[in-house]
Amino acid sequence: MSDTYTPQQNHLLEAFPVDASMRLFPYLELESFPRGKVLYEPGHTLSRVYFPIDSIVSLLCVMENGASAEISMVGNDGLIGIAVLMGGASTTSRALVQSAGHAYSLSTPRLLKEFNCNRKVQQQLLRYVQSLITNTAQTAACNRHHSIDQQLCRWLLFSLDRLPGNTLTMTQELIAHMLGVRREGVSEAAGKLQKLGVIKYRQGQITVLDRLRLEQLSCECYAVVKTETDRLDTRRQRLLVG
């Protein structure tokens, strides 16, 4: 596949049982995801699903007037294309690459065959779907009830959890687009964090200098989602048992 990237760098694929890995891994295709690439639009029929390695993909709710807001994000923790697991043939959101990197893709029929025949794989994937639903619901509540400052902290923490380092290549304009707020609001919130020494922002790169302080400044939404995600993470449970 690649000397640099392996399927095990995606947490879902890493936790697949050996028999499922042997059947599916030979058919995985490594793809490059440039920032800004749209994987699918609402109503798109999914012929392939994606397992990110070092990229992050935002799932966006799109309005009739073209406005959009992020409802969830997927990185090396999960799968893009959960609609196929729920019996739906098409999507209701836009999938946009917010942080460039790579992902493995797999044909939908192959994943569905394994999903329907392998109870362990089915349970693992449904646990991930539940965690993604929790993320989506909490994001909706956060966007309604919490300040832009808190939303930005939550968003940065979610992004960091899906990246290997502490630096994000991201413009304030794109963050505003994800949060569904004005760029000026994000600029002001980022400026506060920078003055506090929590982040450093320069030329489209955000480096988190004090993660603990960032967690303290965030609303409870990050902790709620993180706790539920860890509880449902098959990979984490296996490590704890071991």
Residue, then its C-alpha position, 0 to 999 in steps of 0.5 A: m500500500s505505502d511505506t509511509y501510510t498504513p490502514q492501522q493509522n485509522h483507529l477504526l481499521e486498526a481495531f478490525p478483527v484479523d479476519a476482516s482485515m485480511r479480507l478488506f485491506p487488500y482493496l483499500e486505496l490510498e488517496s490524497f486529500p487537498r484542503g478544500k476538496v469536496l468529497y460529496e454533496p447532499g443527495h450524493t450516492l456513495s460508491r466509496v467510503y473513506f477512512p482518514i489517516d492524517s486529514i480531517v473532513s468536515l461534515l457541513c449542513v448546507m442551506e438553500n441560500g448557500a450558507s453552511a455550518e459544520i455539524s461534525m468532523v471526521g479524522n483518523d478516529g472514523l469513517i466518512g460515509i456512515a449513511v451506507l451503514m444506516g440503510g441510506a444510499s445517499t447523503t444529507s450533508r457536504a463533506l469538505v476537507q478542512s485539513a489536507g492529508h490522506a485517507y484510505s477508500l473502500s468500495t461501499p459494497r465491500l464494506l457492507k458485505e463485511f458489515n452484514c456478515n461480521r458481528k464484531v465489525q458491525q458492532q464496532l462501526l455502529r459504536y462509531v456511528q453513535s459517537l458521531i451522532t453525539n458529536t453532531a447533537q452536542t455541536a448543534a447545542c454548542n452553536r446555539h448556546h455558547s459564545i464564539d470564544q467557547q466554540l473556537c476552543r471546542w473546535l480547536l480541541f476536536s481538530l487536535d484530537r484528530l491530528p498527530g501534532n499541535t499545529l493546524t494549517m487553517t485560516q480564520e476565514l475557513i474556521a468562521h465558515m465551519l462555525g457558521v459565524r462572521r470572520e471578525g468574531v473568530s479573529e477576535a476570539a483567536g486574538k484573545l487566546q493568543k494574548l493569553g498565550v494559549i495559541k500562536y497564530r501566524q500565516g494561516q497556522i495555529t499552534v496550540l501552546d497550552r492545551l490544558r488552558l484551552e480545555q479550561l476555556s472551552c465549554e462543557c461540550y468538548a468533555v461531553v463528546k470526548t467522554e462518550t467517544d472514549r467510552l464507545d472506542t473499541r480500540r481504547q477498550r481493547l488496550l485497557v483490557g490488555 
